[in-house]
Amino acid sequence: MGEDVESFFVNVKPVRILVNINSGFTDNYATALSAEVDATYSHTVRILQKLEEFGLVTSEKQGRKKVFQLTDDGKDLEEECGDLMSELRDF
């Protein structure tokens, strides 16, 4: 039931992308993030573009890859969203 409640209250993929960028377990580029959150590459790129527009992430080219990092605002939001998702999973 936790997964259904979580999906009901939040748009899960953008939140999961925020959480994964900050996790340190995933390479922070679109292909790796899309695999981690089970989203298509193009959907992940659109989410990352929106997150960048909102000032929650920044990007930097490293070779052929565009690597994403959370801004201070992104870190604050990720912490809050991560806590909410944990509580909803336990519901």
N, CA, C and O atoms as CSV, one atom per row, in Angstrom:
chain,resi,resn,atom,element,x,y,z
A,1,MET,N,N,0.820,-1.194,0.000
A,1,MET,CA,C,0.000,0.000,0.000
A,1,MET,C,C,0.863,1.257,0.000
A,1,MET,O,O,0.445,2.268,-0.564
A,2,GLY,N,N,2.035,1.239,0.601
A,2,GLY,CA,C,2.904,2.413,0.675
A,2,GLY,C,C,3.216,2.999,-0.681
A,2,GLY,O,O,3.219,4.220,-0.838
A,3,GLU,N,N,3.479,2.162,-1.663
A,3,GLU,CA,C,3.820,2.641,-3.003
A,3,GLU,C,C,2.639,3.373,-3.626
A,3,GLU,O,O,2.842,4.383,-4.301
A,4,ASP,N,N,1.412,2.898,-3.423
A,4,ASP,CA,C,0.230,3.558,-3.965
A,4,ASP,C,C,0.023,4.930,-3.325
A,4,ASP,O,O,-0.276,5.899,-4.023
A,5,VAL,N,N,0.175,5.019,-2.034
A,5,VAL,CA,C,0.019,6.288,-1.330
A,5,VAL,C,C,1.087,7.270,-1.792
A,5,VAL,O,O,0.801,8.444,-2.025
A,6,GLU,N,N,2.317,6.784,-1.922
A,6,GLU,CA,C,3.425,7.628,-2.386
A,6,GLU,C,C,3.109,8.195,-3.760
A,6,GLU,O,O,3.269,9.393,-3.990
A,7,SER,N,N,2.664,7.349,-4.669
A,7,SER,CA,C,2.339,7.792,-6.021
A,7,SER,C,C,1.181,8.781,-6.017
A,7,SER,O,O,1.141,9.706,-6.827
A,8,PHE,N,N,0.258,8.583,-5.118
A,8,PHE,CA,C,-0.889,9.476,-5.033
A,8,PHE,C,C,-0.475,10.875,-4.604
A,8,PHE,O,O,-0.978,11.861,-5.144
A,9,PHE,N,N,0.435,10.976,-3.641
A,9,PHE,CA,C,0.773,12.267,-3.066
A,9,PHE,C,C,1.876,13.023,-3.798
A,9,PHE,O,O,1.914,14.252,-3.738
A,10,VAL,N,N,2.756,12.335,-4.476
A,10,VAL,CA,C,3.855,13.022,-5.150
A,10,VAL,C,C,4.087,12.422,-6.526
A,10,VAL,O,O,3.801,11.250,-6.773
A,11,ASN,N,N,4.610,13.252,-7.410
A,11,ASN,CA,C,5.049,12.764,-8.707
A,11,ASN,C,C,6.405,12.104,-8.455
A,11,ASN,O,O,7.407,12.787,-8.247
A,12,VAL,N,N,6.427,10.810,-8.476
A,12,VAL,CA,C,7.529,10.024,-7.941
A,12,VAL,C,C,8.830,10.187,-8.722
A,12,VAL,O,O,9.886,10.303,-8.101
A,13,LYS,N,N,8.805,10.202,-10.022
A,13,LYS,CA,C,10.056,10.186,-10.791
A,13,LYS,C,C,10.925,11.422,-10.554
A,13,LYS,O,O,12.130,11.264,-10.355
A,14,PRO,N,N,10.381,12.647,-10.565
A,14,PRO,CA,C,11.243,13.793,-10.257
A,14,PRO,C,C,11.856,13.700,-8.860
A,14,PRO,O,O,13.019,14.051,-8.666
A,15,VAL,N,N,11.081,13.233,-7.901
A,15,VAL,CA,C,11.591,13.097,-6.537
A,15,VAL,C,C,12.686,12.042,-6.491
A,15,VAL,O,O,13.725,12.248,-5.864
A,16,ARG,N,N,12.458,10.921,-7.150
A,16,ARG,CA,C,13.476,9.861,-7.168
A,16,ARG,C,C,14.759,10.347,-7.842
A,16,ARG,O,O,15.856,9.981,-7.418
A,17,ILE,N,N,14.633,11.158,-8.876
A,17,ILE,CA,C,15.830,11.704,-9.533
A,17,ILE,C,C,16.585,12.596,-8.551
A,17,ILE,O,O,17.806,12.492,-8.439
A,18,LEU,N,N,15.876,13.470,-7.840
A,18,LEU,CA,C,16.534,14.315,-6.836
A,18,LEU,C,C,17.266,13.466,-5.797
A,18,LEU,O,O,18.423,13.731,-5.471
A,19,VAL,N,N,16.587,12.456,-5.288
A,19,VAL,CA,C,17.166,11.595,-4.258
A,19,VAL,C,C,18.382,10.852,-4.800
A,19,VAL,O,O,19.392,10.731,-4.107
A,20,ASN,N,N,18.294,10.355,-6.031
A,20,ASN,CA,C,19.411,9.602,-6.612
A,20,ASN,C,C,20.609,10.482,-6.918
A,20,ASN,O,O,21.746,10.028,-6.795
A,21,ILE,N,N,20.386,11.726,-7.314
A,21,ILE,CA,C,21.512,12.629,-7.558
A,21,ILE,C,C,22.310,12.801,-6.276
A,21,ILE,O,O,23.539,12.871,-6.309
A,22,ASN,N,N,21.624,12.867,-5.161
A,22,ASN,CA,C,22.282,13.114,-3.888
A,22,ASN,C,C,22.781,11.837,-3.210
A,22,ASN,O,O,23.500,11.915,-2.215
A,23,SER,N,N,22.412,10.663,-3.731
A,23,SER,CA,C,22.714,9.414,-3.031
A,23,SER,C,C,24.182,9.026,-3.059
A,23,SER,O,O,24.674,8.395,-2.123
A,24,GLY,N,N,24.880,9.390,-4.109
A,24,GLY,CA,C,26.266,8.970,-4.231
A,24,GLY,C,C,26.426,7.564,-4.792
A,24,GLY,O,O,27.546,7.132,-5.065
A,25,PHE,N,N,25.318,6.843,-4.968
A,25,PHE,CA,C,25.362,5.481,-5.491
A,25,PHE,C,C,25.184,5.427,-6.998
A,25,PHE,O,O,25.440,4.394,-7.616
A,26,THR,N,N,24.749,6.529,-7.594
A,26,THR,CA,C,24.460,6.577,-9.023
A,26,THR,C,C,25.337,7.641,-9.663
A,26,THR,O,O,25.559,8.705,-9.086
A,27,ASP,N,N,25.835,7.345,-10.863
A,27,ASP,CA,C,26.498,8.389,-11.628
A,27,ASP,C,C,25.430,9.415,-11.986
A,27,ASP,O,O,24.327,9.047,-12.391
A,28,ASN,N,N,25.743,10.665,-11.843
A,28,ASN,CA,C,24.747,11.721,-11.987
A,28,ASN,C,C,24.635,12.236,-13.412
A,28,ASN,O,O,24.740,13.439,-13.653
A,29,TYR,N,N,24.423,11.334,-14.349
A,29,TYR,CA,C,24.135,11.751,-15.714
A,29,TYR,C,C,22.848,11.066,-16.146
A,29,TYR,O,O,22.430,10.077,-15.545
A,30,ALA,N,N,22.224,11.596,-17.189
A,30,ALA,CA,C,20.853,11.219,-17.550
A,30,ALA,C,C,20.662,9.721,-17.768
A,30,ALA,O,O,19.672,9.163,-17.295
A,31,THR,N,N,21.565,9.062,-18.458
A,31,THR,CA,C,21.392,7.640,-18.740
A,31,THR,C,C,21.370,6.820,-17.455
A,31,THR,O,O,20.510,5.956,-17.286
A,32,ALA,N,N,22.301,7.083,-16.558
A,32,ALA,CA,C,22.362,6.340,-15.299
A,32,ALA,C,C,21.149,6.641,-14.422
A,32,ALA,O,O,20.583,5.737,-13.807
A,33,LEU,N,N,20.755,7.900,-14.366
A,33,LEU,CA,C,19.592,8.275,-13.557
A,33,LEU,C,C,18.318,7.655,-14.105
A,33,LEU,O,O,17.471,7.205,-13.333
A,34,SER,N,N,18.167,7.625,-15.426
A,34,SER,CA,C,16.955,7.045,-16.007
A,34,SER,C,C,16.855,5.559,-15.700
A,34,SER,O,O,15.759,5.057,-15.448
A,35,ALA,N,N,17.963,4.852,-15.716
A,35,ALA,CA,C,17.956,3.428,-15.375
A,35,ALA,C,C,17.604,3.239,-13.900
A,35,ALA,O,O,16.871,2.316,-13.545
A,36,GLU,N,N,18.115,4.090,-13.070
A,36,GLU,CA,C,17.899,3.972,-11.620
A,36,GLU,C,C,16.448,4.234,-11.225
A,36,GLU,O,O,15.933,3.596,-10.306
A,37,VAL,N,N,15.788,5.163,-11.907
A,37,VAL,CA,C,14.408,5.521,-11.540
A,37,VAL,C,C,13.377,4.871,-12.459
A,37,VAL,O,O,12.181,5.136,-12.337
A,38,ASP,N,N,13.831,4.029,-13.369
A,38,ASP,CA,C,12.949,3.316,-14.296
A,38,ASP,C,C,12.104,4.279,-15.134
A,38,ASP,O,O,10.879,4.173,-15.195
A,39,ALA,N,N,12.803,5.220,-15.777
A,39,ALA,CA,C,12.161,6.184,-16.675
A,39,ALA,C,C,12.898,6.144,-18.011
A,39,ALA,O,O,14.047,5.710,-18.087
A,40,THR,N,N,12.231,6.597,-19.048
A,40,THR,CA,C,12.918,6.664,-20.330
A,40,THR,C,C,13.960,7.771,-20.271
A,40,THR,O,O,13.874,8.688,-19.454
A,41,TYR,N,N,14.933,7.665,-21.145
A,41,TYR,CA,C,15.986,8.681,-21.207
A,41,TYR,C,C,15.379,10.051,-21.486
A,41,TYR,O,O,15.735,11.029,-20.828
A,42,SER,N,N,14.469,10.136,-22.453
A,42,SER,CA,C,13.909,11.444,-22.825
A,42,SER,C,C,13.084,12.034,-21.683
A,42,SER,O,O,13.118,13.246,-21.465
A,43,HIS,N,N,12.353,11.213,-20.961
A,43,HIS,CA,C,11.582,11.704,-19.813
A,43,HIS,C,C,12.524,12.215,-18.725
A,43,HIS,O,O,12.266,13.252,-18.114
A,44,THR,N,N,13.597,11.500,-18.486
A,44,THR,CA,C,14.590,11.904,-17.491
A,44,THR,C,C,15.220,13.234,-17.875
A,44,THR,O,O,15.394,14.103,-17.021
A,45,VAL,N,N,15.562,13.404,-19.138
A,45,VAL,CA,C,16.163,14.654,-19.605
A,45,VAL,C,C,15.195,15.814,-19.414
A,45,VAL,O,O,15.605,16.896,-18.993
A,46,ARG,N,N,13.917,15.603,-19.716
A,46,ARG,CA,C,12.918,16.672,-19.514
A,46,ARG,C,C,12.808,17.040,-18.037
A,46,ARG,O,O,12.716,18.220,-17.699
A,47,ILE,N,N,12.817,16.045,-17.158
A,47,ILE,CA,C,12.750,16.315,-15.720
A,47,ILE,C,C,13.990,17.082,-15.279
A,47,ILE,O,O,13.882,18.054,-14.532
A,48,LEU,N,N,15.164,16.657,-15.732
A,48,LEU,CA,C,16.408,17.334,-15.360
A,48,LEU,C,C,16.426,18.778,-15.852
A,48,LEU,O,O,16.912,19.666,-15.151
A,49,GLN,N,N,15.899,19.020,-17.052
A,49,GLN,CA,C,15.815,20.386,-17.573
A,49,GLN,C,C,14.925,21.254,-16.686
A,49,GLN,O,O,15.263,22.400,-16.389
A,50,LYS,N,N,13.784,20.702,-16.264
A,50,LYS,CA,C,12.875,21.437,-15.380
A,50,LYS,C,C,13.546,21.705,-14.037
A,50,LYS,O,O,13.461,22.814,-13.510
A,51,LEU,N,N,14.211,20.695,-13.484
A,51,LEU,CA,C,14.897,20.875,-12.205
A,51,LEU,C,C,15.961,21.957,-12.309
A,51,LEU,O,O,16.175,22.723,-11.369
A,52,GLU,N,N,16.627,22.015,-13.463
A,52,GLU,CA,C,17.639,23.054,-13.685
A,52,GLU,C,C,16.975,24.429,-13.812
A,52,GLU,O,O,17.487,25.412,-13.277
A,53,GLU,N,N,15.847,24.503,-14.513
A,53,GLU,CA,C,15.105,25.766,-14.632
A,53,GLU,C,C,14.658,26.277,-13.262
A,53,GLU,O,O,14.666,27.482,-13.009
A,54,PHE,N,N,14.267,25.351,-12.381
A,54,PHE,CA,C,13.811,25.713,-11.040
A,54,PHE,C,C,14.963,26.039,-10.100
A,54,PHE,O,O,14.733,26.446,-8.961
A,55,GLY,N,N,16.198,25.868,-10.560
A,55,GLY,CA,C,17.356,26.172,-9.729
A,55,GLY,C,C,17.665,25.101,-8.700
A,55,GLY,O,O,18.332,25.373,-7.702
A,56,LEU,N,N,17.187,23.885,-8.931
A,56,LEU,CA,C,17.411,22.796,-7.980
A,56,LEU,C,C,18.633,21.958,-8.322
A,56,LEU,O,O,19.204,21.302,-7.451
A,57,VAL,N,N,19.038,21.979,-9.596
A,57,VAL,CA,C,20.249,21.272,-10.017
A,57,VAL,C,C,21.061,22.165,-10.944
A,57,VAL,O,O,20.539,23.092,-11.563
A,58,THR,N,N,22.338,21.865,-11.020
A,58,THR,CA,C,23.215,22.489,-12.009
A,58,THR,C,C,23.834,21.366,-12.820
A,58,THR,O,O,23.865,20.214,-12.387
A,59,SER,N,N,24.322,21.711,-13.991
A,59,SER,CA,C,24.943,20.684,-14.830
A,59,SER,C,C,26.306,21.174,-15.296
A,59,SER,O,O,26.573,22.371,-15.394
A,60,GLU,N,N,27.149,20.199,-15.577
A,60,GLU,CA,C,28.506,20.485,-16.046
A,60,GLU,C,C,28.890,19.396,-17.039
A,60,GLU,O,O,28.691,18.210,-16.780
A,61,LYS,N,N,29.434,19.803,-18.163
A,61,LYS,CA,C,29.893,18.837,-19.152
A,61,LYS,C,C,31.191,18.207,-18.669
A,61,LYS,O,O,32.132,18.907,-18.295
A,62,GLN,N,N,31.232,16.882,-18.681
A,62,GLN,CA,C,32.446,16.136,-18.383
A,62,GLN,C,C,32.638,15.162,-19.538
A,62,GLN,O,O,32.045,14.084,-19.575
A,63,GLY,N,N,33.474,15.568,-20.471
A,63,GLY,CA,C,33.610,14.785,-21.698
A,63,GLY,C,C,32.332,14.887,-22.496
A,63,GLY,O,O,31.861,15.984,-22.799
A,64,ARG,N,N,31.768,13.733,-22.837
A,64,ARG,CA,C,30.515,13.717,-23.596
A,64,ARG,C,C,29.282,13.700,-22.703
A,64,ARG,O,O,28.159,13.818,-23.194
A,65,LYS,N,N,29.479,13.557,-21.411
A,65,LYS,CA,C,28.363,13.455,-20.475
A,65,LYS,C,C,28.093,14.796,-19.803
A,65,LYS,O,O,28.998,15.598,-19.573
A,66,LYS,N,N,26.836,15.004,-19.500
A,66,LYS,CA,C,26.404,16.169,-18.732
A,66,LYS,C,C,26.081,15.654,-17.329
A,66,LYS,O,O,25.142,14.880,-17.144
A,67,VAL,N,N,26.863,16.089,-16.352
A,67,VAL,CA,C,26.732,15.603,-14.982
A,67,VAL,C,C,25.959,16.624,-14.156
A,67,VAL,O,O,26.186,17.829,-14.271
A,68,PHE,N,N,25.053,16.138,-13.328
A,68,PHE,CA,C,24.164,17.001,-12.548
A,68,PHE,C,C,24.519,16.946,-11.069
A,68,PHE,O,O,24.889,15.901,-10.534
A,69,GLN,N,N,24.396,18.110,-10.420
A,69,GLN,CA,C,24.608,18.232,-8.983
A,69,GLN,C,C,23.460,19.050,-8.405
A,69,GLN,O,O,22.921,19.936,-9.068
A,70,LEU,N,N,23.095,18.748,-7.170
A,70,LEU,CA,C,22.057,19.522,-6.506
A,70,LEU,C,C,22.612,20.865,-6.038
A,70,LEU,O,O,23.754,20.955,-5.587
A,71,THR,N,N,21.798,21.894,-6.152
A,71,THR,CA,C,22.125,23.190,-5.551
A,71,THR,C,C,21.768,23.109,-4.064
A,71,THR,O,O,21.243,22.093,-3.610
A,72,ASP,N,N,22.044,24.149,-3.321
A,72,ASP,CA,C,21.657,24.162,-1.905
A,72,ASP,C,C,20.145,24.021,-1.755
A,72,ASP,O,O,19.671,23.291,-0.884
A,73,ASP,N,N,19.387,24.718,-2.603
A,73,ASP,CA,C,17.919,24.582,-2.568
A,73,ASP,C,C,17.512,23.159,-2.933
A,73,ASP,O,O,16.595,22.603,-2.328
A,74,GLY,N,N,18.183,22.567,-3.913
A,74,GLY,CA,C,17.900,21.195,-4.317
A,74,GLY,C,C,18.167,20.207,-3.192
A,74,GLY,O,O,17.406,19.258,-2.999
A,75,LYS,N,N,19.251,20.429,-2.447
A,75,LYS,CA,C,19.572,19.559,-1.313
A,75,LYS,C,C,18.504,19.661,-0.230
A,75,LYS,O,O,18.101,18.654,0.353
A,76,ASP,N,N,18.047,20.887,0.035
A,76,ASP,CA,C,16.990,21.077,1.041
A,76,ASP,C,C,15.711,20.360,0.625
A,76,ASP,O,O,15.093,19.664,1.431
A,77,LEU,N,N,15.320,20.530,-0.628
A,77,LEU,CA,C,14.105,19.891,-1.122
A,77,LEU,C,C,14.261,18.378,-1.151
A,77,LEU,O,O,13.329,17.652,-0.807
A,78,GLU,N,N,15.423,17.902,-1.557
A,78,GLU,CA,C,15.666,16.452,-1.595
A,78,GLU,C,C,15.524,15.843,-0.214
A,78,GLU,O,O,14.956,14.762,-0.063
A,79,GLU,N,N,16.032,16.528,0.785
A,79,GLU,CA,C,15.929,16.018,2.158
A,79,GLU,C,C,14.466,15.925,2.593
A,79,GLU,O,O,14.041,14.922,3.166
A,80,GLU,N,N,13.712,16.973,2.317
A,80,GLU,CA,C,12.295,16.987,2.688
A,80,GLU,C,C,11.518,15.909,1.929
A,80,GLU,O,O,10.723,15.181,2.523
A,81,CYS,N,N,11.744,15.810,0.635
A,81,CYS,CA,C,11.042,14.821,-0.178
A,81,CYS,C,C,11.438,13.395,0.214
A,81,CYS,O,O,10.594,12.500,0.268
A,82,GLY,N,N,12.719,13.195,0.485
A,82,GLY,CA,C,13.187,11.878,0.913
A,82,GLY,C,C,12.510,11.448,2.196
A,82,GLY,O,O,12.107,10.293,2.335
A,83,ASP,N,N,12.384,12.380,3.140
A,83,ASP,CA,C,11.693,12.083,4.401
A,83,ASP,C,C,10.230,11.742,4.149
A,83,ASP,O,O,9.706,10.780,4.712
A,84,LEU,N,N,9.572,12.528,3.307
A,84,LEU,CA,C,8.159,12.284,2.997
A,84,LEU,C,C,7.980,10.920,2.343
A,84,LEU,O,O,7.072,10.173,2.707
A,85,MET,N,N,8.827,10.593,1.392
A,85,MET,CA,C,8.700,9.302,0.703
A,85,MET,C,C,8.911,8.147,1.674
A,85,MET,O,O,8.215,7.136,1.585
A,86,SER,N,N,9.847,8.277,2.590
A,86,SER,CA,C,10.073,7.230,3.595
A,86,SER,C,C,8.841,7.040,4.462
A,86,SER,O,O,8.444,5.911,4.749
A,87,GLU,N,N,8.239,8.141,4.877
A,87,GLU,CA,C,7.040,8.049,5.720
A,87,GLU,C,C,5.873,7.432,4.946
A,87,GLU,O,O,5.122,6.626,5.495
A,88,LEU,N,N,5.723,7.805,3.690
A,88,LEU,CA,C,4.622,7.257,2.899
A,88,LEU,C,C,4.803,5.760,2.636
A,88,LEU,O,O,3.827,5.010,2.599
A,89,ARG,N,N,6.061,5.327,2.454
A,89,ARG,CA,C,6.323,3.901,2.254
A,89,ARG,C,C,5.937,3.091,3.489
A,89,ARG,O,O,5.488,1.950,3.384
A,90,ASP,N,N,6.120,3.700,4.657
A,90,ASP,CA,C,5.812,3.018,5.917
A,90,ASP,C,C,4.327,3.051,6.256
A,90,ASP,O,O,3.900,2.364,7.184
A,91,PHE,N,N,3.535,3.823,5.535
A,91,PHE,CA,C,2.103,3.997,5.811
A,91,PHE,C,C,1.341,2.721,5.582
A,91,PHE,O,O,0.124,2.687,5.766
